[in-house]
Amino acid sequence: MAGDDHRPVALLKVGQQISQLLGTAPVSAWYLAFFAAESKREARDEIEQKRSQWPAGVQQVLEELDSIGMTTSSRIFHVPSSYYEWPLYQRALSMCAPSPAHLCKMVVMENKRWLPAHRKADGSQRIQQYVGVVVQYVQAVNVSRMADYVRALDGNVVARRHFNFRLLDEQTARELTGFTKNSVSPVGMRQKIPLIVCAAIQRLQPPVLWVGGGDVDFKLAMPVQALIDSTQNMVADISDPAQ
């Protein structure tokens, strides 16, 4: 039994060594090629066979992946129900993710000081009431920098005091996205809202990320740039290392 106590530490060290290796240019390129090959194989041999059995939220994600031509370049992972009881390094290892830093989540932020008066004459919003953010688990959203960034999108016309972003309550987030907690995906949202990808994610090597897959037991993996390009998401430096 005494030896068992050292297993988590040993696994963590192995994970760190793998992450360092995958961060080198030659191995990162190999990993991307492997990821692309697996994406195509799974789309051909597995997804079409299993998708009808998967939860509605996952099918919601797959439908948009189909529409934007991303089905063959993304991967779907079905994780155990105990997944969220695991430390980050164990979650990453279970899906062959290069490191815990590659594990991301999408959160929906609400501007608590948004007013109907912020709509433009044509009915569009001068500033947004709801904004989605894709952020790493090892990072946290800096709401002050986020407010400055969103305000600048409209030329700083609206006073800074009208910006106060906070995490949206779960019920409203579900109504907006169609997804429950720990399943929110930037792909397949019920209602389209502006989406910001934290700039730190662009620096990942290899440049792939894992995020919610439409159901708490499913995760979606895809190349970082593909997520940005296919959905025309914004990229901004609005996160800091988590405490």
C-alpha positions as CSV (number, residue, x, y, z in Angstrom):
1,M,0.0,0.0,0.0
2,A,2.9,2.4,0.7
3,G,3.9,2.3,-2.9
4,D,0.4,3.3,-4.0
5,D,0.8,6.7,-2.2
6,H,3.5,7.7,-4.7
7,R,1.5,6.9,-7.8
8,P,-0.1,10.4,-8.2
9,V,3.3,12.1,-7.9
10,A,4.8,9.7,-10.4
11,L,1.9,10.3,-12.8
12,L,2.3,14.0,-12.4
13,K,6.0,13.8,-13.2
14,V,5.3,11.6,-16.3
15,G,2.7,14.1,-17.4
16,Q,5.2,17.0,-17.0
17,Q,7.8,15.2,-19.0
18,I,5.4,14.4,-21.8
19,S,4.3,18.1,-21.9
20,Q,7.8,19.3,-22.2
21,L,8.5,16.9,-25.0
22,L,5.4,17.8,-26.9
23,G,6.2,21.5,-26.6
24,T,9.3,21.1,-28.8
25,A,8.8,22.0,-32.5
26,P,9.4,18.5,-34.1
27,V,7.3,16.6,-31.6
28,S,4.6,19.3,-31.7
29,A,4.4,18.9,-35.5
30,W,4.2,15.1,-35.1
31,Y,1.4,15.4,-32.6
32,L,-0.6,17.7,-34.9
33,A,-0.3,15.2,-37.7
34,F,-1.4,12.4,-35.3
35,F,-4.4,14.5,-34.1
36,A,-5.5,15.2,-37.7
37,A,-5.3,11.6,-38.7
38,E,-7.3,10.5,-35.6
39,S,-9.9,13.2,-36.3
40,K,-10.5,11.8,-39.8
41,R,-10.5,8.2,-38.7
42,E,-13.0,8.9,-35.9
43,A,-15.2,10.9,-38.1
44,R,-15.3,8.1,-40.6
45,D,-15.4,5.0,-38.3
46,E,-16.9,6.1,-35.0
47,I,-18.9,9.4,-34.9
48,E,-21.5,8.5,-37.6
49,Q,-22.1,5.2,-35.8
50,K,-22.4,6.6,-32.3
51,R,-23.9,10.1,-32.7
52,S,-27.5,9.0,-32.6
53,Q,-26.8,7.4,-29.2
54,W,-25.1,10.5,-27.8
55,P,-26.9,13.1,-25.7
56,A,-28.8,15.9,-27.4
57,G,-26.2,18.5,-26.4
58,V,-23.4,16.6,-28.1
59,Q,-25.6,16.2,-31.2
60,Q,-26.1,20.0,-31.1
61,V,-22.3,20.4,-31.2
62,L,-21.9,17.9,-34.0
63,E,-24.5,19.7,-36.1
64,E,-22.5,22.9,-36.1
65,L,-19.3,21.1,-36.7
66,D,-20.9,19.6,-39.8
67,S,-22.1,23.0,-40.9
68,I,-18.7,24.7,-40.6
69,G,-16.8,21.8,-42.0
70,M,-15.0,20.9,-38.8
71,T,-16.2,17.3,-38.2
72,T,-13.1,15.7,-39.7
73,S,-10.7,18.0,-37.9
74,S,-12.1,17.8,-34.4
75,R,-12.4,15.0,-31.9
76,I,-15.0,14.0,-29.4
77,F,-14.0,12.4,-26.1
78,H,-16.4,10.5,-23.8
79,V,-15.1,10.8,-20.3
80,P,-16.0,8.9,-17.1
81,S,-18.6,10.4,-14.7
82,S,-15.8,10.8,-12.1
83,Y,-13.8,13.1,-14.5
84,Y,-14.4,16.2,-12.4
85,E,-13.1,14.5,-9.3
86,W,-9.7,14.1,-10.9
87,P,-6.8,16.6,-10.8
88,L,-6.1,18.4,-14.0
89,Y,-3.0,16.4,-15.0
90,Q,-5.1,13.2,-14.7
91,R,-7.8,14.6,-16.9
92,A,-5.2,15.6,-19.5
93,L,-3.6,12.2,-19.5
94,S,-6.9,10.4,-19.9
95,M,-7.6,12.2,-23.2
96,C,-3.9,12.3,-24.4
97,A,-4.0,16.0,-24.1
98,P,-0.4,17.5,-24.2
99,S,-0.8,19.2,-20.8
100,P,-3.3,20.5,-18.3
101,A,-2.9,23.9,-19.9
102,H,-4.6,22.5,-23.0
103,L,-7.8,21.9,-21.0
104,C,-10.2,24.9,-21.4
105,K,-13.7,25.9,-20.6
106,M,-16.2,28.3,-22.0
107,V,-17.9,30.7,-19.6
108,V,-20.6,33.2,-20.3
109,M,-20.1,36.6,-18.8
110,E,-22.8,39.1,-18.2
111,N,-22.3,42.9,-18.2
112,K,-24.2,43.7,-15.0
113,R,-24.4,47.4,-16.0
114,W,-25.8,46.8,-19.5
115,L,-28.9,48.9,-20.2
116,P,-31.5,48.7,-23.1
117,A,-30.5,52.3,-23.9
118,H,-27.2,50.9,-25.1
119,R,-28.9,49.7,-28.3
120,K,-28.1,51.6,-31.5
121,A,-30.8,53.2,-33.6
122,D,-30.9,50.1,-35.9
123,G,-31.6,47.8,-32.9
124,S,-28.1,46.3,-32.6
125,Q,-26.3,46.5,-29.4
126,R,-23.6,49.2,-29.0
127,I,-22.2,47.1,-26.2
128,Q,-22.9,43.5,-25.4
129,Q,-24.9,42.2,-22.5
130,Y,-23.5,38.7,-22.8
131,V,-20.1,37.6,-23.9
132,G,-18.6,34.1,-24.0
133,V,-15.0,33.5,-23.1
134,V,-12.9,30.5,-23.8
135,V,-10.3,30.3,-21.0
136,Q,-7.8,27.7,-19.8
137,Y,-8.4,25.9,-16.5
138,V,-5.0,27.1,-15.4
139,Q,-6.0,30.7,-16.1
140,A,-8.7,33.0,-14.8
141,V,-10.6,35.8,-16.7
142,N,-9.4,39.3,-15.8
143,V,-12.7,41.1,-15.8
144,S,-11.2,44.5,-15.7
145,R,-9.1,43.9,-18.9
146,M,-12.2,42.2,-20.4
147,A,-14.3,45.3,-19.8
148,D,-11.6,47.6,-21.4
149,Y,-11.4,45.3,-24.4
150,V,-15.2,45.1,-25.0
151,R,-15.6,48.8,-24.5
152,A,-12.9,49.5,-27.1
153,L,-14.7,47.5,-29.7
154,D,-17.2,50.4,-30.0
155,G,-14.5,53.1,-29.9
156,N,-14.9,53.7,-26.1
157,V,-18.1,55.6,-26.8
158,V,-19.9,54.2,-23.8
159,A,-18.5,55.3,-20.4
160,R,-16.4,52.8,-18.5
161,R,-18.8,52.8,-15.6
162,H,-21.3,50.9,-17.8
163,F,-19.1,47.8,-17.8
164,N,-19.0,45.3,-15.0
165,F,-18.6,41.7,-16.2
166,R,-19.5,38.8,-13.9
167,L,-20.2,35.1,-14.5
168,L,-23.7,34.6,-15.7
169,D,-26.0,32.5,-13.6
170,E,-26.4,28.8,-14.6
171,Q,-30.0,28.9,-15.6
172,T,-29.7,31.9,-17.9
173,A,-26.5,30.5,-19.4
174,R,-28.3,27.3,-20.2
175,E,-31.2,29.2,-21.9
176,L,-28.6,31.1,-24.0
177,T,-26.4,28.2,-25.0
178,G,-28.5,25.1,-24.6
179,F,-25.8,23.6,-22.4
180,T,-25.5,22.8,-18.7
181,K,-22.6,23.5,-16.4
182,N,-19.3,21.8,-17.4
183,S,-20.7,21.0,-20.8
184,V,-20.7,24.5,-22.4
185,S,-19.2,24.5,-25.9
186,P,-18.2,27.4,-28.1
187,V,-19.6,25.4,-31.0
188,G,-23.3,24.7,-31.3
189,M,-24.7,27.4,-29.0
190,R,-28.5,27.9,-29.1
191,Q,-28.1,31.7,-29.4
192,K,-25.1,33.3,-31.0
193,I,-23.2,35.6,-28.6
194,P,-19.8,37.3,-29.1
195,L,-17.0,35.0,-28.2
196,I,-13.5,35.9,-27.0
197,V,-10.7,33.3,-27.0
198,C,-8.0,34.2,-24.4
199,A,-4.7,35.1,-26.1
200,A,-2.8,32.6,-23.9
201,I,-4.5,29.8,-25.7
202,Q,-2.9,30.9,-29.0
203,R,0.5,30.2,-27.4
204,L,-0.2,26.5,-26.7
205,Q,2.2,24.0,-28.1
206,P,1.0,21.8,-29.7
207,P,-1.8,24.3,-30.7
208,V,-4.9,22.3,-29.8
209,L,-7.4,22.7,-27.1
210,W,-10.1,20.7,-25.2
211,V,-13.4,22.3,-24.2
212,G,-16.9,21.3,-23.3
213,G,-18.6,19.0,-25.7
214,G,-22.3,19.7,-25.1
215,D,-22.7,17.2,-22.2
216,V,-20.9,16.9,-18.9
217,D,-19.4,13.6,-20.0
218,F,-18.2,14.7,-23.4
219,K,-15.3,16.9,-24.4
220,L,-14.5,18.5,-27.8
221,A,-10.9,18.9,-29.0
222,M,-9.8,20.9,-32.0
223,P,-6.9,23.0,-33.3
224,V,-6.8,26.4,-31.7
225,Q,-6.7,28.3,-35.0
226,A,-9.5,26.3,-36.5
227,L,-11.8,27.4,-33.6
228,I,-10.8,31.0,-34.1
229,D,-11.1,31.0,-37.9
230,S,-14.2,28.9,-38.4
231,T,-16.4,30.9,-36.0
232,Q,-14.7,34.3,-36.4
233,N,-14.0,34.6,-32.7
234,M,-12.1,37.5,-31.2
235,V,-8.8,37.0,-29.4
236,A,-7.8,39.1,-26.5
237,D,-5.3,39.1,-23.6
238,I,-7.9,39.0,-20.8
239,S,-6.6,36.2,-18.6
240,D,-4.1,35.7,-15.8
241,P,-2.6,32.6,-14.2
242,A,-5.1,31.1,-11.7
243,Q,-4.3,31.6,-8.1
